[in-house]
C-alpha cells in the first residue's frame, strides 16, 4: 500500500443507501474494487478520478459512469458520496455533497457494510502480500462463487467480483488504520512490519491496530514465522471466543510447511495439514514469499471447511496479479517484469526472486513512494536495491503533504552505492526508460519497481531495448 495521509477516520455509523453511490477517486485500488462490487449488486455507480487509466476503463466497462477530474457538477443526486484516505477535505465534490446534505462516508465504511451483509466473511491483512493472498483465496474458493475485493487485479482480469455465493473475501488496508473497523468471521494476518511511518509510530503501534482487528473475529489465521505476527498472536490468543490457527515453517505451526522447492518459475509446497496429513501443491507464480502467501490462502480455506484437494487445485490455477513480478514482455532477449515493491522487505523479496529467474544481470528501475516513507526508510531501500546489478532511481513519487518537507531520492542512491550497487539517477521517466534499454543485454532481466509513473514504464523500455553499454553516472 502506498503512503497515505495521517487522518482520523470517523467511527462506523448506520448503513448507507448504496443504490446510487458516487465514488471520489474511483480509479484507486480500493475504490475500483468497491465500484465493481456495487455495480455487480445492481447499484447505479458514478465516480470521478484525476485522469483516465486502465482501471477507470475497467469500471466503465462494468457499467459505472466515470468523470475525469473532480467537479461538483459530477454529482447527479447520489444516495451517498464515498471518499478514500487520499482525498482532501477541500475536494469540491465532498464540499458540494455536504452542502447538499448528502451522506459522505469513508471507503472502509462501505466495505464494512458489505462485509456485514455477508453470511460468512474473511478479511486478509498484513504489511506485505495481502493483495496476492486475497486473489489466491478467491481463486482457490472459486467453487463457492465468493464475492471478493482485492488491491490488485488478476492478470487478465479484475480486482473484485460480486459472486453468487454467501462468502465475502476482502483485503483489509492497515495504512490508514481502517482495518480495525472490520468484524470478519475469519481474520488473516500475514505479517506486521514497520511500515507507514506517516501513520504508525513504530511496529508496536501497528501491532495494536492488528490486535484490535484480530480480536473482533471468530478465527485468526496468522503467520507463525513473522516476528510481528507472532507477537500479535501471543497477545490475542487467550481472548474468549477466538480460535487461533497458525501457518508457516516454524515447528509449532498448526499448518506446517515442510518443504518449498523451486519448480519452473514457481514452487512446489509440501505441508502438514491440520490433522497432520501431508499435502503437496504447486504454485505457478514466482517468489518463495508468494508460495507462503499460498500457504496462508490454504490455511484460510481449511478453516472455512473447504477440502484440501479443492484448495490445492485452485491454487495451482492461480496465474498472478498485476505488478507482482509479472512479465511486461521480452525484446531482443531482454525480459521486463513489473514489481509493486516499495518497502525494503518487499524490495529484497522481489530481487531475491529475480535472481532465481535469470542467469543474466538484474537491472532495476525504482521509484520510491512518499516523502515521509523515503525520509525514514530510504537508506533501507537503498541497501535492499543493492542486490540488483544496476539500479536506476527516479524522483520520489509523492502525492501527500508531509511534515518532513521536500525529500529527494539521494539517500536511497547513497545507501545503494555504499552497498556495492551501480546507481544511475534519472530525472524523468523517459530518461529512465532510455537508460534501462541501453544497459540491457540479451539474457538480462529488467524490473520496473515501485509506484507512480514507473508502473507504466515497461512498454517504453521494451520499445527502446538495444545492446549498447551505458556509462555509470553516479
N, C-alpha and C positions, 0 to 999 in steps of 0.2 A: 504494500500500500504506500502511496506517495505521501509527501508531507501535507498536513492539514493545518487548519487554524486551531489555536488553543481557545476553545469556546465551551460554554456550558449548554448542553442540550436540555431543553425543558423536560420535565417528567412526563410519563405517559398519561394521556387523558382518555376520554371516551373514544369509541370507534368513530372513524371518519367516514363520510359518504364518498365512496370510491367510484361512483358511477361516471363522473366527469373530471378526473384528476388532471391537473396541469403540472408538469414536472420541469422545474428550472434546472438547466444543465443535464438534459435528457441523454446526452451523449456520453456521460460518465459511466464508469463500470457498474457501480451500484444502481444508479438511476436507470440506465438502459435495461438492466435486469428487471426492475420493478415495472418499467413500461411494457416489457414483453409479457410479464405475468398478468398485469392488469388488462392488457389488450386481449390476452387469451381467456380471461374471465368474462369478456364482453363489455368492458368499460370503454367509454369514448375518451381516449387518451390524447392530450395535446402536450406540447413541451417546447422548450427553446434551448439553444446552445450557441456559443460564440461563433462556431464555424461548422461547416458540413464535414462529415467524416464517414468512414465505412460503418461506424456504429450508428450514426444517425440514419444512414441509408437502410440499415437492418431494421430499426424500429419503424421507419416509414413503411417498409415492406410488410411489416406485421400489422399495419393499419393505423399507426399513430400519426398524428399531424404534427410536423416539426417546423418551427420557425427558426431562422438563423438570426442571431443577435437577440439581445434582451430588450424588450419594449413593453410598456404597459398595454399597448394596443393588442398584444398577443393573447391577452386573457379574454376568453369567449365564454363568460358566465360559468367558470369552473365550479365544481362542488367542493374542491379543496385544492390548495396550491402546496406543492411539495418541494422542499429545498434540501440541499446536501451541505456538508460542512465546509465546502469550498466557496459557498455563496455568502457574500457580504450583506449586511442589513440594508445597505444603500442600493441593492438591486431594484431597479424600477418595477419589476413585476411583483416583488414582495411588498413594496410600498403601496402599489395600486391595490393588491389583494387585501391588505389590512385596512386601507381606506374604505374599501367597498364592504368590509365586514365578512369577507370570505375566509374561512378557516385556513390557517397556514401551519403546516406540520413538517417535522423533520423526516427525512428518508427512513430513518430507523423506526419511527412510529408506524409507518405504513408496513414495513417488513414485520414488525412485532404483531400487527393486526392480522396479517396474512398467516403468520405462524400460529396465532391463537385460534384461527378458523379451522386449522387442520386437525384431523383426528389423531395424527402422530407426527412428531416433528424432530428434526435434527438441525443443530447449528454447529458448523465447523469453524473453529477458531485457532489462532496461533499467529506468531510473528511471521513465519515463513511456511509456504506450501499449502495454505488453505484453499486457494483457488483451484489448484490441481486436485487436491483431495476431494473437494466438493464435486468437481466434474467427474472424477473417478467414481465416486459413490453413486452419483446419478446414473452413470453408465452401467455400473455393476447391478443396480437395482432396477434396471430397465423393465423387467417383467412385472414390477409393481406399478408401473406408469406413474412415478412420483412427479409432483411439481418441484421445480428446483430453481435456484438463483445463485449464480457464482460471479466472481470478479473478473473472469476472462472467458472468452468464447472458445468452445470446442473447435479444433481445426476443421474448417469447412462447415461450421455450424454456428450455434448461438450460445449465449451465456445464461439463458434461462428458458424455461418451458412450463406452461400450465398443463399438468398431467391430469389423467382421468382417475388416478388412484387417490387414496386417503393420506398418503405420506407427503410431507413437505421437507425438503432438504435445502439449506441455505448457508452461505458463507457469512460469518459474523465479523464485522470490522472493529478492531480494537483501537484504531488510530485516533478516534475521537471519543473513546470510552463508551460508545453506544452499545457495545456487545453486552454490557451489564444490564441492558433493558430487556434482553430476551429471556424467555422462560421455556426452553425446549424440553421435550421428553428426554432427548439424548444430547448432551454437550460433548463436543470433541475438542481437545486441546493438544495440538501437535508440538508446540514449543512455546517458551516465553523468553524472548531475548530483550536486550537493552536497545530498544528501538523507539522511534518517535520522541526524540528529546524535546520537541516543541509541545508535547502533551504530558509526558511522564517524567517525573524527577529522576527515576532510575528503574532498574528491573524490579525492585521490591514494590514500587508503586504500580507497575504493570501487573505483578502477581496479585495485588489486592483487587484489581479490576477483574481479572480472570477468575479469582476465587468467588467474587460476588456472582459472576455469570454461572460458574460451575455449580454453586450451591443452590441454584434455583431449578436444577434439572433433577430427573429421577435417576439417570445414569450418567456418569462421566467416563468417557473413553479418553485415555491420556497416555502420553509417551512415558515409558519407563527409563528412557535413555537421556532425554534432555534435562539438564540441571534445573531450569526454571519450572518445567512441567512437573518434575519430581517434587520440588518444593511445594508447588500448588497442590498436588495430590495428597501430600502429607498434611497439609493444612485443612483440607475439606473431608478427608477420609472418614472421620468419625461423625459427620453430620447425619442426623436422623433421616432415614428415607432415601439416602443417596448411595447408590451402588457404584463402586469404582472398579473399572476394568482397565488394566494396563497392557501396553503392547511395546515390543522392542526387542533388542538383543540382550538386554540385561537378564541375568539369571532368574530373577524373581518375577519376570513379566507374566501376566496371565495368558497372553498370546505371545509366545516367544519365538523370535526369528532364530533359526539355527544355521541358515546359510543364505548368502546372496551372491550369485555367480553371474558374471557378465555373459550375455547371450546376444550376439549381434550388436545392435545399438541399444538393447535393453538389458534386462536382468531376469534371471530365474530365482525365485524366492522359495525357500522351504521354511515352514514354521510348524510349531506345535500348537494346535487349536486349543480351545478352552478345556476340552476333555483329554488333551494330550495327543490326539490323533495327528499324524503327520500330514501336512497339506503342502502341495507344490503347485506353483503357477508362474507364468511368465508375463512380465510387463514389457511392452514393446517400446516404450519411450525411454530416452536416455537419462542417466543420472542415478547413482546409488540412493541419493536422498529422495528421488522420485519413487524408487522401489519401496522406500519406507513409507511414503505417502500412501502407496497401495496397501501396505500392511494396515495402516490406520483405517482406510476405507473397508478393508476386510473385517477388521475388528468391529467396526461400527455395524456392518451388515449382520455379523453374527449376534451382536447384542439385540438387533431388531428381529432375530429369529430366522434369518434367511439361510438356507442350506449352503454349506461351504462350496459345493460344486457349482451352484448358481453364481456365487460371487466370483469365483476364480475364472469362470467363463467370461463374465462381463469385464473383469479387469484385464483379461487378455485381449479384449476387443478395443480397449481404450487407446486412442491414437494421439492424444495430447491436446493441449490448449495453446492458444496463440501466445507467442513471445516467451515460451518456456523452452528455450533451446530448439525451437522449431526451424526448419530449413527454409530460407528465403529463396534459395536457388543455387545453381552451380554454373560457373562460366570459366572456360579455359582451365579446368581442373581445380579451380578455387571454389570452395564451399562457403556460403554465407549463412549463418544462423542468427536468430534473434533471441535475446535474453532480456527479461524484465528486471534482472537483479540490480539492486541499487543499495543494498545493505551489505556490509563487509562479509557477513556469514553467507549470504546468498551468492555474492560475487565469487567467493572461494569455492563454493559448491559447484557453480556452473563452470568455472575454469578447471576444476578437478575433473568434471565430466568431459570437458573439451579434450583433455589430454588422452582420454580413453577413446576418443572418436577420430583422432587423426595421428598420423606419423609425421605430418608436416608441422610447420610453425603455427602458433596461435597469435592472431592479430586482433586486438580488442579496441573497439571504438566505444568510449564510455562517456555518458552524460549523467552527472550527479543530480540528485533530487533535493531541492530545498536548501535555503541558506542556513537555517539552524542545524539541520542534519549534517550539512557539509562542514560547518564550523566545528561540530563536536565529533563527527565520525570520519572526517576527510582523511586523516592520517591512516586510520584503519582501512579505509577504502583503498588507499594507495598501496599499502602492504599487501592486500589481497590481490590487487591488479598485477602486482609484480610476478605473479605466476604465468602471465602471458609473455610471449617473446617480444611483442611490440605493442605499445599502448598509445592510442590516440585519445586525447582528453579534450572534450568540448566544454564550453562555459556552463556554469551551473544552471539547471532548469529550475527556476524559482517562480512560483505563481502566488505565493502567500507572503504578506508582510512579515518581517521577522524582527525581534528585539535586538538581534546581533548586528543589524545593518547589512551593508553590502558585503558579500563574501565571494571570493573567487575560487577557482579550482586549483590554485597554486599549491595548496597543502597536499592535495592528492598527488600531484605530479612529483613534488619533492620527496614524499614518502615512497612512491613507486621507484624513483631513481635510486634512493638510498638503499632499496632492497633489490637492486640489480636490474631493474627494468630499463628499457629504452623508451623514452617518452617523447611524443610529438604533440605539442599543443595545436589545436585547430580553432580558429576564431569563428568559423561558420560550418554549417552542415555540408556545404559544397566542398570546402577545403578538407573536411574530414573524409568525405567520400573519395576525393582525389588521392589523398594520402594513403588510404587503405587499399585502393585499387593499384596504386603504384608500388606499394610494398609487397603485395601478394604475389606469390609464385604458385605454379601448379602443385597441388598437394596440400596447400595451406588452408587453414580454417580461419575465417574472419567472423567475429562475433560483434554485433551491434548490441550494446548493453546499457540499460538504464531507462529513463523516462524522457518525455519531451520529444523533440523532433527526431532524435536518434531512432525512435521506434519505426520510422518510415524510411530509414536510410539504406536498407538492404538492396532495394531495386537500383538505387543510384550507384552503389558500389559495383554491383554486377554488371551494369552497363559500361563501367569505366575500367574494368579489370584489364591489366596488362602485366608483363613480366619484368618491367624496369625496376631499378633499385632506387629507393628514396634516400635522401640524406637526413640523418638524425639532426633535429633542430633544437633539442634540449637534452 
